[in-house]
Amino acid sequence: MLTLAPVLQKYADESGHYLHGFGDHLGTGHWSVEGHHLAGHSHRRCLTPWLHEALSERQPGPSR
């Protein structure tokens, strides 16, 4: 499992942008458009290195 929350929270803290909610409900609920955008682009900083590490540590399975 890869947790994006720390990356998203750091961005929100540093930028002052809300990544959850809409209209009068900023800061709560589902990701906003910006939250989805950032999560999608976080793969460059998070998902790609995480997958590389996870797959390189994986033991080869039995031949089929």
Residue pairs with C-beta under 8 A, 6 or more apart in sequence:
2 46
2 47
2 50
4 39
4 42
4 46
7 42
7 45
7 46
8 19
8 35
8 38
8 39
8 42
11 17
11 19
11 38
12 18
12 19
17 34
18 26
18 27
18 32
18 34
19 31
19 32
19 34
19 35
19 38
20 26
20 27
20 28
20 29
20 30
20 31
20 32
20 35
21 27
21 28
21 29
21 30
21 32
22 29
22 32
26 32
31 39
